[in-house]
């Protein structure tokens, strides 16, 4: 095996020592990949790690997106205390009760598959502060409740363009960190871990699809998917996978975790559709948390004008 000799890799391009010493995550994600900034795409390598105070400033000062809804925000306490995050447990309060176990700094994301720039990346080198903006999106859960959430994040398409997927990449697969010591819910077989989700590449590249790193102008709380999660606002909430450590570009359609667990109830597309009922309850109405009564569920969660074209000619009862 060829060994690099100084000065083949400049000191400033070597993986930060704290990332190396975070061994559990390192060993599970590395899988033999070299971890150097030399593997980073041009532009990503130039993005220096952000000290925590600068990172907080970037989140607080992120501009508002024109793609935001103007609906009334759900209050922060509700958003951070009423969550589905089965890695912490199945009760809505489990994520906020147990979220302190999750260590999110340092954090690495493995990129693999049909892509020109595979590697194991320090999160700080993947997220550029100039990409950040605040997006106020509706969130619709398959359990028929909803919220309006002010995320801070960036278009996933920006990152995909930097990583340069090949022409064989038809789907993008995401995986959550697997670490039962930090995620007590993973000690039980509620799902087959790690949690896995996927998007078609045109869905992943859509301007509405974002990676969120903040909430209410602050770093993303652990119970809401820190340090980085997917947000796809026209799909049910379980598609918006949390605490992501793997991005895999592949040619075949993946099988997501809920598809694997209950294929008759959870499809790959998971588009919000009031006309297709869950086998155990209707999706025609929803309960907006903080409001009394119920409201009608909107097709594609109210984003029909922007995303309906992605599914032209598809039977949305078959491809649910």
N, C-alpha and C positions, 0 to 999 in steps of 0.2 A: 504494500500500500504506500503510495507516495505521501510524504510528509511535507507540510508547508514549513518553510523556514522564515524567520524574521529577515526582512520586513515585508514578506508576501502579503500579510494581513496587517494593515496599520492598527495600532493599539485602539484608536477611537472607533474602529469598526468591529471590535470583538464583542460578543454577547456580554451584557452587564453581569457582574459576578452574582448579584442577588437572584437573577433568573436561573443561573446555573445551579445554585444551591437549593432552589425550589424543586427538589429531586422527584417527588411523587409526580408532579405535573410534567416535569421534564421527561422522565422515563416513559410515561404513558403516551406522550405526544410525539416524542422525537422519532422513534422507530427508525433510527439510523440516519435521520436527516441532519445535515450540517447546519449549525445555527450561527451564522455570521451575517453581518450587515452586507457583506459582499454579495449575498444571495438575494438581497432586496431589490425590487425594481427601482429603476431610476425615478426619483421623485419621492418614493417611500424612504429610501436610504437617507435622503436629505432632511427628513423630518426628525429633529432631535427629540429625545424623550422629554416629556413635559413635567417639570416639578409640580407637585401637588397644588401649590398656590396659583401657578400659571394655568394649570388645567381647570381649576375652579373658576378662574377669571374667564377663560374661554367659554365655559358652559354658561356662565352668568351673562355674558355679553353676546351670545350667539344671536344672529338676526332672526326675525320672524319670517317664516316661509309663507308665500302666497298660496300654497297648497293646503293651508290649515283650514279647519272648520271654524265658524264663528259661534258655535254653540257654547253654552255655559260649561265651564270646567267642573269636573268632579273634584271635591276637596282632597287635598293632599293626604290627610289622615286616612280617608277611605281607600285611596289608591294604594297606600303603603301597608294597609292592614287587612285587606280583603283580597287574597291572591290564590291562584292555582299555581303551585310549584311543587309537584309531587316529590321532587328530590328532597324536600324538607318534610313532607308529610301530606296527607290527603285533606286535612281540615284547612279552612280558609285562613285561620290564624297561625298555622304552623310555620309558614315562611317568615313572618315577622318574629315569631317566638324563637326560631332556630337559625335565622339568617346570619347571626353573628359568628357562626362556626366557619363560614366561607371566607377564605383568604383570597383577595382579588388583586393583590399587588405583591410581586410581579404577576403578569399574566401573559401566556403565549397562545398563539393560534397556529395550528398546523394547516398548511395549504397543500393539497395533493390531487392526483388524478390528471385529467386532461387539461393541463394548464402549463404555460411556458415558464412560470415563476413559482415552482413548488418550494416549500421550505417551512421552517418553524420561525415565526415572527414574534418579536416583542410587540405587544399591543400598542405601545406608545409610538411605534414606527409605522403601524398600520393606519392610525387615526390622525389625520392632519387637522389642526385647529381651524384652518381656513375652510374646511369642508362643513363645519358644524352649523346647524340652524335649528330653530325651534319649530317643531311640527305638532300642531294640535290635531289629534286624530280621535275618531270614535273607535272604541274597542267593543266588540260584540262577542260574548262568550257563548259557547254551544249550550250552556245551561240556561240560556235565555235571560241573562242580565248584561248590562252594558255600562260603560263609563265614557267620559271624554277626558283625554289625558294629554298634557303638554310635554311631549318627549323632546329631548335635545339629541340630535343624531346627524347622520349624513346619508346621502343616497348610496345604496349598496352598489349601484352602477359605477360610481367613482372608483371603488376598490376593485371591482371586477375588471374594469378597463386597465388598471395598473397591473393586475396579476396575469392578464393576457391568456384567457382560456383558448384552447384549440378549437378547430371546427367540429371536433367530435363531442365537445361538451354540450349536451342537451339539457342537463339538469345540474342543479347545485344542491348538494347535501350538507346539512349542518348537524353537528353533534354537540351535546352538552358535556361538560366535565363529568367524568365518572370518578368519584372518590367518596366511598361510604363513610370515611372518617369525617369529612366535611358536610356530606349530605346524608343525614340519618335516614331519610326516606329510601335511599338506595340499599339499605340493609334488608328491605323487604321486597318481594317480587311483585310489587304493584304493576310495574311495567318491565319490559326487557331493557335493561340499561346498557349503554348510555342512551338517553333520550335522543331520538333522531327525527329530523324533518327534512323536507326538500321542496324545491320550487323548480318549475320549468325555467329555462334561461330567460325567456321573454318576460316572465313574471318577476324574476330576480332583477332584471334590467329596468323594470318599469320605474318611472320617477317617483311614484308613491311608496315604493319599497325602501325602507331605511334600516340602518343599524343604529340602535339607540344606545347612548352612553350616559344620558342624563335624564332627569325628571324634575320638573319645576325649577329649572335653572341650576340644579345641583347634581353632583355625581349620582349615578343610578344606584338606588338602594339594593342591597343584596337580595331582598325578598322580591324585587321586581326584575331580577335577571342580571345583576352586576357581574362583571364590569361592562359587558356588551351583549346585546340581544337583538334579535330580528323583530321588526314590526311590519306586518302586511295588513293594512287597515281594512281591506275588503274581504278578508277571510276571518273565520272564527279564531278566537284567541289562541287555541292550542297550536296553530301553525307558527306563531311568533315565538320561536324557541329562545330559551334564556341561557345565560352563562356559557356562551359558545366557545369551544376550543378547537373545532375542526371545520374546515371548508373543503369539500371534495367535489370536484368537477367530474361528471361522468356521463356516459352515453345512455345508460339504461335508467328508466324511471325507478327511483328508490321506493322501498316500503317504509313508511313512517311508523313511529312507535305506536300510535293509536290505531293505525290500520292493522298493524300486527296483532294488537291486543283484541280489537273488536271490529273486524272488517265490515260487518253489516251496519255498524253505527257511524264509523268515521272513514271518509274517503280521502283520497290523496289531495283533491283540490280544496275541499273545505271552504268553498265560497259561501258567504252569507246569502241564504236563499230562503225567504219566508214560505215559499211554495213546497219545499222539501222538508218534511218533518223528521225529527229524530225519532227512532223507533219507540221511544218512551215518552216523548212530549212534543208539543208543537213548537215550531220556530216562527209562527206568524206574528207573535208579539214579544216584547222584551220589557224588562224592568230596569229602568235607568236608575242606578244607585244614587240616592239623595232625593229622588222624586217619589211622589205618591202615585199609585195607579200604574198602568202599563201603557206603552206606546206601540204602534205598528212597526214591525221590523222592515227595514228598507232593503231592497235588492242590492246585493254587493255592499251592504252596510252604508248605502247612500253614495257610493262612488261609481255608480253605473256609467255615467258619462265618460269617466276616465278609463275604465277597465273592461267594459262589455265587449269591446273589439277583440280582446285576447281570446274570447271563447266563442267567436262567431262560428256557427255551424255545429257546435257541440250540443249534445243532449245533456243538459245540466241536471236532469234527474238521474241519469246513468252515471255521469261523471260528477259525483257529489263531493 
